[in-house]
Amino acid sequence: MSHPDAPPIQRPADPAATVAVSLPLAAEDQARADLYALLSRLLLAAPDAALLDALAHADPILSEGGDPALEQAWEALTLASGVMDPIAVAEEFDALFISVGTPPVNPYGSRYLAGYMNDTPLAELRADLARFGVRRVRGVGEFEDHLGALCETMRVLITGAPGIARQPLARQQAFFDVHVASWYERCLADIAAAEGANYYRLVARLAGAFLTIEAEAFVVGEALTESPA
């Protein structure tokens, strides 16, 4: 793996392929998109000094339902961000995700779903991404089924992007259920349990709390949609 300068997905070359929605996002959807963006950034590369400082001074998360897991995970990460040395965090990231040979953690869907990297789940993911007009950035080493790349994809499905339409909740859920829900817990558990995971144990905790809320909210939304009027 290499340190990416951009997420492993990009907008389609032909902006006429889809029509992006221009209406403002609801506050809840913007908050979801922001968390997905942050998780993508942290999972794809170590935070630099500026990001650590921004997290250290970030406001607390006050979830609408008062979910203590997310609030506590956010507080733990922001407190740690205020005392962590950027070089130490970068070394931790390298030790966990980049190494000579096989890294301790390979956060790829194919690895967890099929047992092998670059396997059938990745091919199926690429087919789904093509339907949205999303593709991998040329020259980026990470595959599209990297958990960080999938978080970026979820952000794009929520917010839309130039040439990519904002997707309705049902399509967000379908993508999440197929490509994220079935393996993210195992992956995050591996990150948290890996030797030397200090800061990234807290990143995994935050990701787990947020993605669990997402999974539960999708189920509730689906039930409400199916309920008779």
C-alpha positions as CSV (number, residue, x, y, z in Angstrom):
1,M,0.0,0.0,0.0
2,S,1.1,3.6,-0.5
3,H,0.1,6.8,1.1
4,P,-2.6,8.2,-1.2
5,D,-2.9,11.8,-2.1
6,A,-6.5,11.3,-3.1
7,P,-9.2,8.8,-2.4
8,P,-9.2,5.8,-4.7
9,I,-12.3,6.9,-6.5
10,Q,-13.0,9.8,-8.8
11,R,-15.8,11.4,-10.8
12,P,-16.7,10.3,-14.3
13,A,-15.0,12.0,-17.2
14,D,-18.4,12.7,-18.8
15,P,-20.4,15.0,-16.6
16,A,-23.5,14.3,-18.6
17,A,-23.5,10.7,-17.5
18,T,-25.6,11.6,-14.5
19,V,-27.4,14.7,-13.1
20,A,-26.2,15.9,-9.7
21,V,-28.8,17.3,-7.3
22,S,-28.1,20.9,-6.3
23,L,-30.5,21.3,-3.4
24,P,-28.9,21.7,0.0
25,L,-28.3,18.6,2.1
26,A,-30.3,18.1,5.2
27,A,-28.2,18.7,8.3
28,E,-28.3,15.0,9.3
29,D,-27.1,13.9,5.9
30,Q,-24.3,16.5,5.9
31,A,-23.2,15.2,9.3
32,R,-23.2,11.7,8.0
33,A,-21.2,12.7,4.9
34,D,-18.6,14.6,7.1
35,L,-18.0,11.6,9.3
36,Y,-17.6,9.3,6.3
37,A,-15.1,11.8,4.9
38,L,-13.1,11.9,8.1
39,L,-13.0,8.1,8.4
40,S,-12.0,7.8,4.8
41,R,-9.1,10.3,5.4
42,L,-7.9,8.5,8.6
43,L,-8.1,5.0,7.1
44,L,-6.3,5.9,3.9
45,A,-3.4,7.9,5.4
46,A,-2.1,9.0,8.8
47,P,-3.4,12.4,10.0
48,D,-0.9,15.2,9.6
49,A,-0.4,17.9,12.2
50,A,-3.1,20.1,10.8
51,L,-5.7,17.4,11.0
52,L,-4.7,16.3,14.5
53,D,-5.0,20.0,15.6
54,A,-8.4,20.3,14.0
55,L,-9.7,17.2,15.7
56,A,-8.2,18.3,19.0
57,H,-10.3,21.5,18.8
58,A,-13.4,20.0,17.3
59,D,-16.8,20.4,19.0
60,P,-18.3,17.4,20.8
61,I,-20.7,15.2,18.9
62,L,-24.2,15.4,20.4
63,S,-26.2,12.8,18.6
64,E,-29.9,13.3,18.2
65,G,-30.6,10.0,20.0
66,G,-28.0,10.7,22.6
67,D,-26.0,7.6,21.5
68,P,-23.2,7.3,24.1
69,A,-21.0,5.0,22.0
70,L,-20.5,7.6,19.2
71,E,-20.2,10.5,21.6
72,Q,-17.6,8.7,23.8
73,A,-15.7,7.4,20.8
74,W,-15.5,10.9,19.4
75,E,-14.4,12.4,22.7
76,A,-11.7,9.8,23.1
77,L,-10.3,10.5,19.6
78,T,-10.4,14.2,19.9
79,L,-8.6,14.1,23.3
80,A,-5.9,11.8,21.8
81,S,-5.5,14.0,18.8
82,G,-4.5,16.8,21.1
83,V,-1.5,14.9,22.6
84,M,-0.4,12.6,19.8
85,D,2.8,13.5,17.9
86,P,2.2,13.4,14.1
87,I,5.4,11.5,13.5
88,A,4.3,8.8,16.0
89,V,0.9,8.5,14.4
90,A,2.5,8.2,11.0
91,E,4.8,5.5,12.2
92,E,1.8,3.7,13.8
93,F,-0.1,3.8,10.5
94,D,2.9,2.4,8.6
95,A,3.3,-0.4,11.1
96,L,-0.3,-1.4,10.9
97,F,-1.1,-1.0,7.2
98,I,2.2,-0.7,5.4
99,S,5.1,-3.1,5.9
100,V,7.6,-5.3,4.1
101,G,5.6,-8.4,3.3
102,T,2.0,-8.7,4.6
103,P,0.9,-5.9,6.9
104,P,-0.8,-6.8,10.2
105,V,-4.1,-5.4,8.9
106,N,-5.4,-5.4,5.3
107,P,-8.7,-3.5,5.4
108,Y,-10.1,-4.8,2.1
109,G,-13.5,-6.3,1.6
110,S,-12.2,-9.1,-0.6
111,R,-9.8,-10.2,2.1
112,Y,-12.7,-10.5,4.6
113,L,-15.4,-11.8,2.3
114,A,-13.5,-14.2,0.1
115,G,-10.3,-14.7,2.0
116,Y,-8.1,-13.3,-0.8
117,M,-7.2,-9.8,-2.0
118,N,-8.5,-8.6,-5.4
119,D,-11.2,-11.4,-5.5
120,T,-14.8,-11.7,-6.7
121,P,-16.2,-9.1,-4.2
122,L,-13.9,-6.4,-5.7
123,A,-15.2,-7.2,-9.2
124,E,-18.8,-7.0,-8.0
125,L,-18.0,-3.7,-6.3
126,R,-16.5,-2.2,-9.4
127,A,-19.6,-3.2,-11.3
128,D,-21.8,-1.3,-8.8
129,L,-19.4,1.7,-8.8
130,A,-19.6,1.9,-12.6
131,R,-23.4,2.2,-12.3
132,F,-22.9,5.3,-10.3
133,G,-20.3,6.7,-12.6
134,V,-17.5,6.2,-10.0
135,R,-14.1,4.8,-10.8
136,R,-10.6,4.4,-9.2
137,V,-8.1,7.2,-9.6
138,R,-5.3,6.3,-11.9
139,G,-2.1,5.6,-10.1
140,V,-3.6,5.0,-6.6
141,G,-2.4,1.8,-5.0
142,E,-5.4,1.1,-2.9
143,F,-8.2,-1.0,-4.4
144,E,-11.8,0.3,-4.3
145,D,-12.8,-2.2,-1.6
146,H,-10.5,-0.6,1.0
147,L,-12.6,0.4,3.9
148,G,-11.4,4.0,3.6
149,A,-12.3,4.1,-0.1
150,L,-15.8,2.7,0.7
151,C,-16.3,5.4,3.3
152,E,-15.5,7.9,0.5
153,T,-17.9,6.2,-1.8
154,M,-20.7,6.5,0.9
155,R,-19.9,10.2,1.2
156,V,-20.3,10.7,-2.5
157,L,-23.6,8.7,-2.6
158,I,-24.9,11.0,0.1
159,T,-23.6,14.4,-1.2
160,G,-23.3,13.8,-4.9
161,A,-20.4,15.2,-6.8
162,P,-19.8,16.8,-10.2
163,G,-21.3,14.4,-12.7
164,I,-22.5,12.0,-9.9
165,A,-26.1,12.2,-8.7
166,R,-26.9,12.2,-5.1
167,Q,-28.4,8.8,-4.3
168,P,-31.6,8.2,-2.4
169,L,-31.5,6.5,0.9
170,A,-32.6,3.1,-0.5
171,R,-29.6,3.0,-2.9
172,Q,-27.2,4.1,-0.1
173,Q,-28.5,1.3,2.0
174,A,-28.2,-1.3,-0.8
175,F,-24.6,-0.3,-1.4
176,F,-23.8,-0.3,2.4
177,D,-25.5,-3.7,3.0
178,V,-23.7,-5.4,0.1
179,H,-20.2,-3.9,0.3
180,V,-19.7,-2.7,3.9
181,A,-22.1,-4.2,6.5
182,S,-21.0,-7.8,6.3
183,W,-17.3,-7.3,7.2
184,Y,-16.6,-3.9,8.7
185,E,-16.9,-5.1,12.3
186,R,-14.3,-7.8,11.8
187,C,-11.9,-5.4,10.1
188,L,-12.2,-2.8,12.8
189,A,-11.8,-5.4,15.5
190,D,-8.5,-6.5,13.8
191,I,-7.3,-2.9,13.7
192,A,-8.2,-2.3,17.4
193,A,-6.5,-5.6,18.5
194,A,-3.4,-5.2,16.3
195,E,-0.1,-4.9,18.2
196,G,0.9,-1.2,18.4
197,A,-2.5,0.1,17.7
198,N,-2.8,3.2,19.9
199,Y,-4.3,6.1,18.0
200,Y,-5.8,3.7,15.4
201,R,-7.6,1.7,18.2
202,L,-9.6,4.9,18.7
203,V,-10.1,5.4,15.0
204,A,-11.5,1.9,14.8
205,R,-13.8,2.6,17.8
206,L,-15.2,5.7,16.2
207,A,-15.7,4.0,12.9
208,G,-17.4,1.1,14.6
209,A,-19.8,3.3,16.5
210,F,-20.7,5.3,13.5
211,L,-21.2,2.4,11.1
212,T,-23.3,0.6,13.6
213,I,-25.6,3.6,13.8
214,E,-25.7,3.7,10.0
215,A,-26.7,0.0,9.8
216,E,-29.4,0.4,12.4
217,A,-30.7,3.6,10.8
218,F,-31.0,1.9,7.5
219,V,-33.0,-0.9,9.0
220,V,-35.4,1.6,10.7
221,G,-35.7,3.6,7.5
222,E,-36.6,0.5,5.6
223,A,-39.2,-0.6,8.1
224,L,-40.8,2.9,8.0
225,T,-40.9,2.8,4.2
226,E,-42.5,-0.6,4.2
227,S,-45.1,0.3,6.8
228,P,-48.6,0.8,5.5
229,A,-49.9,4.4,5.4
